[in-house]
């Protein structure tokens, strides 16, 4: 690991460079951890510190300058909008579309899976718009963590970041094991044949996967060596994937049977919406692109083009694939596990399964690459705030990438992927992603309609009330959906409350801040709609996922109360001291200049 060190007094947050190795100061350099007496004093002061951090909000210039300075070196600005489009497509469009489409078409929506993909795509696009405005204004590695620190405070940002890192680890491990499965099928083997069966381990953890570890390490090395090199590899691999998809579309449409569309919505509108909730997760991954903010040459131009452009490409591709599948086979004959492979077999093109497997393998490779890149940058910015060991914030002088964070996250991915079966990993899908998408939309409304010392008390109170109504009406819709309530009046009431609350913000609350470079249009309607849709989709997630979310959040709280709170509190004090000193120096310099001018006069 690249070594770093920090002052034990907690007043200086710059990580000092050392030649090699690491010690306690690299992990816990803050004043609260210099002795057991200091730690005991900090624990006794937990209530005061928690109150401070609960309501403390960061500032744009702190995230853009002071936080980044803690990484010793700058990341290399080498990416443009073209790179971002390829990262967006490669990071989102993996093997999921080759699997989820079958289940959604067969069991939920029928040929109307096209509408389901369109609905879930539009909802993902709303989140993309919210992320885009933030990432243009705050092009930093922390992504949503940094945005939430500025608008909702340290505490909410930490809970969100902890959950998204957990989600990334689960997703990375799942993709790595899937890579092994598809690799085996390319050589006419069963998916588990390239794994090592160990009888004394519990079921679900006894098929060890060394190939998943090798793939993860290889991708970590590539991601750590060069972000531009990673971008080029991603572009080439994504081109291969697109060629495969074009083949699927062209070859599949030559076997199209329009009569398969005779019954378009066999499961009704509820089936279409249930499928849309399921297919939303085929669009997840775009949020990782915004963690590349520090490596983009022209964020104001490149980020909107890259993020929105890639999402439009993905939505279009998914809809075309859905149309093709249901034209090749009647919806009730579509295979749930391997829909396109079986569809080609059904029309006499058995050899096409190898091309489909190759496309899926490529898709998983770029998704894993994007996953590791995003994980490392999230963790880097979290470490800059000292909520994680500051050694993980170090940027390599040689490569301009966060090598330490990439290595740690790859180790976590590999351990989970080595032992844990795909069926268990698939059930670990939590609500973390939707939770963070919702928080980012809320944070954007806060950013636009509330500014400390500028927004009047009346406007502030109205905004809080109306925002609460938007959130509660969205939760109400999700609950009605989750319990299977078919009563139309309940849905109408919730929608009317949401509409009036959003309209209330639009008409009665003064906008406190205008975007400097690029802004979400139709404020506050689009962020409000994003909140409603994300919360609504949460209503379709199973109960165990909520339990896992609560358990993991509880563990995060324990870590925060005993470590993260005190480390970030000391770091914040040090940052405030540095900023005050810099302001004082600027004032003194200004006074000296005035005196000199007056003397000359």
N, C-alpha and C positions, 0 to 999 in steps of 0.2 A: 504493500500500500504506500501511496504517497504520504509522507509524514507531515504533521502540522502541530503547532503548539499555541496555546493561548495563555494570557496572563492569569495568574491565580487570583488576583484581586477582583476579577469580574468586571473591571471598569473598562478594559480594552477588549474589543471584540475581533480585532484583526488576528488571523491565524498566522503565527510566525513560522516561517519556513525553516525546516531542519534537514539535515543531510539524509537521514534514513531512520527507520524504526519508528516506534510510537510508544507513548507512555500515558499515564493517567491524565495528564494535562490535555492530551488530544481528545479525550472522551468526556471528561468532566472538569473543565478549566474554571468553572464559575466559583465565586466566593462561597456559595452555600455548601460546596462539596470539598472544601480544602481541609476540613477536619470534622470529626464526629460532633464536636461542640457546635461548629458552624451549621452543620446539617440539622442538629436538634433545634437550634434557634430558628432556622428556616421553617421547620415543620410547625413550631409553635406559632409562627406568623402566617400560616397557610390561609387563614380566613381573609386577612388583609390583602395578601398577594393574589388570592383568587378573585377577590372583588376588583382589584386593579386590572388583572388580565381579562376578566370577564367583559369589562366595558372598554378596554383599551383597543383602539383601532390604529392600524398602521397608516402611513401616508404614502402617496405615490412616489415621492422622491426618495423615501427611505428604501422602498422595494427596488427602485431602479438604480440606486447608487450605493447607499450604505450596506444593504444586504449583499449585493453582488461583490462588494469589495472584500467581504470575508472569505471569498474563495481563492484568494491570492492572485489568481490569473483570470483573464477574460476568456470566455468561450469564443471560438473563431466564427466570425460572421461570414459564412460562405454559402448560405442558402437563399434561393429566390422563390417566386411564386410557382415556378415550374416544378422545383423540388418538392414544395409543399403539396401540390396536387398529387404527385406520385406517392408521397408519404401518406397522405390522406386515403387514397385508394388502396394502397398496399396495407395500411394499418387496419382498415375496416373490412375490406372485401376478402375475407379468408375462406375457410372451408364451410363456414356456417350456412351460407346460402345453398350449398349442395345438400344440406341435411334438413334445415328448418323448413324449407319450402315443401318438402314431402309431408311432414307432420301437419303443417298448417293447411295444406290442400286436402289431404285425406280425411282429417278428423275435425276440422274447424270451419273452413271457408269454401272448399270446393274451388271451381274456377275463379271465384271472386277473391282468391288469394292475391290477385292483381290489385284489387282495391285495398286489401290489408297492407300490402307492401307500400302502396301510395300513402295511406294514412299514417303508418308508422314512420315513413320517410319524411313526411311533412312535419311530424312532431319532432323528429331528430333535427330537421333543418331549423326549427325554432330555437332549439338549444344551441345549434351552431351559430346562429345570429347573435345570441347573448354572449357566447364565448368570444366571438369575433370582436365585438366592441371592447370587451375587457382586454383582449390580447393585443389590440392595436394601441391602447392607452398604457398597458403594463406588459410590455414584451419581456417577460422574465421566465426563468426555468420552472418556477413554482406553479405555473398555470392557475388552476382554480384555488389552490391553497393561498397564493398571493392575493388573488381577487377577494377572497373571503376575509383575509386578514385586514384588508383595507376597509371593507364595508361592514362586515359583521363581527370583526374582532378576532383576537388570538384563539380564544377557546373554541368557537365554532369552526374556525379554520383547522385546528388540530384534530377535532373529531372527524371532520370531513376527510382530511388528508390520511388519517389512520385507516379509515374504511376504504379509501380508493387504493391505498397500497396493498391492503389485504386482497382486494378484488384483482389487482394486477398480478399478485403472486398466484392466486388460484387460476386465473386465466392463462398465465404463462405456463404453469405446470400442466394444465389441461391441453394446451396447444402442443406442448413438447411431447406428451404421450400420444396424442393423435397423430403427430408426425411419424412416430414409430409404427403405428397401426397402418397408415397409408403406405409407408415405405415397404412394409411386409407384403401388402396386397400387390404392389408393383412386381414382386418376385413370386407371385402365385402362392403366398403363404397366408395362413390365418393371422389376424391382427395380433394375437398374443404370442405367436411362435418365436418372435425375436426378443421376448422377455424371459427373465429367469424366474422360475417358480420355486419359492422357498416355503416348504410345508409347515414350518413351525411358526410362521407369522400369521396373524389374523386374516381372514378372508377380506379381500378388497385392498389389502396392503402387502400381499404375498407374491405379486408378480412384479419383480424388480425390473426397472427399465434403464439400463446403462446407456442406450442409444439416446434417450431423452436428455441425459446429462451431457453427452458429447455434443449434441446439437446446440444445447443452451450455451455451453462454454464457447463453442466456435462462434456463435452469433455475438456473444458478449465481447470476445476479442475483437471482432470486426467493428462492433459499435464503439468500442473504446479507442481504437486506433485512429479513426477519422470519421467525422460526421459527414463530410462531403463524399468520402468513399462509401459510407453506408447508404447515402442518398443514391449514388450511382448504381450500387448493387440492387437496391430496392427498385429503382426505375427499370433495370433490365429484367428483374424477376417479375415485376408487375406487368411488363409488356408480354412476357410469356403467358402470364395468367389471362390477360385480355385476349391473346390469340386463342387460348383454350376456350374461353367463353364465347368468342366469335364462332369457333368451330361448333360448340354446343348449339348455338342459336341457328346457324345456317343448316347444319346437318339435321337438327331436330325439326326445323320448320319444313324440310323436304318430306318429312313423314307426318305432317300436320293433318288432323282430322277435325274440321270445323264442327262436326256434330257433337264433339265432346263439350262444346260450350252451350248446348241446348238448355241445360239447367245451370244457370250461372250462379245463383246463390242458394244452394240446397240447405244450408244451415241458417239462413236468414241473416239479419243485420247483426244479431248478437254473435253469431259465429264469425262474421267478418271482423268485428271489434276484438273478439277474443284472439283471433289469429294476429291482428295488428299488434296487440300487447305482446304476444310471443315473438313476433318478427322484429320488434323494436330492437332487440338485442343483436340482430344482424347488423345494426348501424353503429353499435358501440365501438369506440376506439378513436373517434375523431378528436376527443378531448386530449389525447396524447400529443397531437400535432402542436397544440399551443405551448407545450413545454419547450419547444424549439425556439421560442421568442428571442432569446439572446443570440441566436446563431443566424438570424434572418437579416439580410442586408437592408431592406427597406420595409419595416413592419407595416407602416401605414398603407402601402400599396400591396405588398406581397401576401399578407395574412388574409384579408378579405377575399382576394382572388383564389388563393390556395385552399382555404377552408370551404368556402361556399361552392367553388368550382368542383372540388373533389366530391362533395356531398351530392351535387346535382348529377354527376357522372354515376355515382353509386346507386342513387334512386332509379335512374333510367335503366341501368343494367339489371338491377333486381327485378324490376317490372317486366322487362323483356324475357328474362329467364323464367319467371312465373307463367307468362303467357305461353312460352314454348313447351314447358312441361305439361301443362293441361291440354295443349293441342296434340301432344304425342300420345297421351293415355287418358282414359276416363278418370276423373278424380278419385273414384272409389277403387281404382286399381293401382294408384300411385303407391310406391313403397315408402314406408316411413323412414327407414334407416339410410337407404341409398337410392333416392328417387330417380336421379338422372341415369345412373348405371343400369338400373332395372328397366327404365323406360327405353333405353337404347337396345337392351337385350330383347325387349318385347317387340321391337320393330326390326329385329334381325341384324343389329349392329353390335354384336357382343364385344368386338375388338375395341369399341369406343370407350369401354370402361377404363382402359389404361390411360387414355388421354384425360378423362375426367379425374382419375386418381392423380395424374401428374399436375393438373391444375390445382387440385386441392392441396397437394404437397407444397407447391409453390406458394399458394395463398397462406398456408400456415407458417411458412418460413418468413415471409414479410411481416405477418402479424406478430410473430415472436420477436423479430427485429424491432418493430415499432414499440412493442411491449417493454423490452429491456431499455430502449432509449428513453421512453417516457418515465419508467420507474426510476431510473437513475437521476433524471432531472427533477422530478418531484422530490425525491429524497434529498438531493443537493440543497434545494431551497429550504426544506424543513430544517436541515442541519444548520443552515445559515442563521436561523432564528434561535438555535441552541435547543430546540425541542427534540432534536436527535443529536448524537455526538458530532461536534463540529468538524472532526476529521473527515466526515463524509461530505462536507461542503467543498473540499479541496478540488480545484480544477487543475489537471495536469498541464504543466508548462509546455511540454513537448507536443501533446496531441490536442490540447484545448478542449478536452472532454472530461466529464466527472468519472474518472476511472474507479475511485474508491467506492462510490455509491453503486456503480454498475456491477462491480465484483460482489458486493454484499447482497444485492438483490438477486443476482444470478445464483448465488449459493442457496438463497432461500427458495427460489424457483426449483432448483435441481433437487433439493432434499424432498420437497413435496412431490415432484414429478417421479422421483426414483421409487417411492413406496406406494403412492396413492393411486387407486384404480380410477378409470375414467367415469364410471358410474357414480362414485363418491364425489369426484370433482365437479361433475355436472350438477349434482344436488347442492353444491356449496354456493351456487349463484345467489347472491344476496341482493338487497335493495340498495346497496351502497352507491351504485352508478346513478340510479334515479334520484336518490337522496341528494347527491351532489349537484346534479343537473338542476334540481329544484332550488337548491341553495343559491346557485349562480344566478338564476332568474330573479330570485328575491333580492340578491345583492345588487343586481343591475337596477332594479326599481329604487332601491335605497340610494344608489349612487346618483340617479337622475333627480330624485325628488326630495332628498334630504342632504343638507350640508351644514355641518356644525357652525354655529354662530352666524349663519346666514338665513336658514329657514326659520320662520316665525313659529312661536309656540303653538299657535292655532293651526297652522299648516302641518306642523309635526304631529299633533294629536290626531288630526283628520287622516293623515297618511297612515299612521299606525293602525287606526281603527279600520280603515278601508282595506289595508293590506291583510289584516287579520281576517276580515270577511272573505277575501279572495282565497286565503289558505283554508279556512274552515269550510267554505262551500266546495272546494276541490276535494277535501277529505270526505265530505258528505257524499259526493258523487262516487268516490272510490269505495266507501262503505256500502252504498246501495248496490254497486256492481259486485262487490265481494260476497255479499250475502245472497246474491241472486234475486234481488228484489226487482220485480217486473212492473211495479206500480209507476205509471207515467207521471202522476202529480209530484212525487218526490224528486224525480229528475228535473222537472220543470222548475220547481222551487229553487233547487240548488243552482241551476243554470241562471235563473233570473237574479239571484243574490250575487253570483259571480259577475254577471254583466253590469249590474248597477254599481257594484263596488269598483270595478274597473273604470266605468264611466265617471264615477265620483272622483277618482284620482285625476282623470283626464280634464274634468271641468273645474274642479274646486281646489286642486293643489298646484301651487306654482312650481314649475320645473326649476330645480336649484342649480343644475349643471348641464351644460351642453357638451356633447362630444367634440373633441378637438380635431380629429382626423376622419373618423368613420363612426356612424351611429346606427343603432337598430331603428328601422322606420316604424311608423304607426305605434309610437309609445302612447300609453303603457300596454296596448292591446297584445302585442306579440309576447313580451315576457310574462304577462298574466296568463295568456293561453298556454305557454310553456309550463308554468306552474300547474295549471289544471290538468294538462295531459299527462305530465310526469307522475303526479300524485294518483291520477286515475289508473295509470298502468300499474302502479304499486298494488292496487286492489286486486290485480290478477295473479300476484305472486303468492306462493303457498305459505302457510303459517310457519313451517320450520325455518324458512329464510328469514322471517322477522325475528324468530328466536335467536338464530345465529347472529343477526345484526345486533341485537340487544346484548348478547353475551360478549361479542367482540368489542362493542362500544363500552361495556362495563370494564373490560380489561384495559382499554385505552384510558379510561378515567382513572383507574388505579395507577397506571404509569404516569399519567399527567400530574396527579396529586402528589406523588412521591418523588418524581424526577423532573418531568417536563415543565411543570409550573415554575419551579424554583430556578431551573436553568434559564428559561426564557425571561423570567423576572429580572435576574441579575444581568442578562444580556441587554435587556431593554434599558435598564438603568445606565449601563455603559454607553449605549447608543445615544441616550438623551444627554449624557455628559459630553460626549464628543460633539454632538450637534450644537449644544449650548456654547461650547468652547469655540467652535468654528464661527458661530454667529457673533460671539464676542470679539473674535479676531477681525471679522469683517467690519464690525462697528468701529473698532480702534483704527483699522486701516482707513476707514472713511473719514474719521475725525482728523487723522494725521494728514490726509490729503487736503481736507478743508483748511487746515492750519497753514499748510504749505502754499495753497492758493492765496489765502489771505495775506501771508507774508509777502508773496510776490506782488500782490496788489498794492 
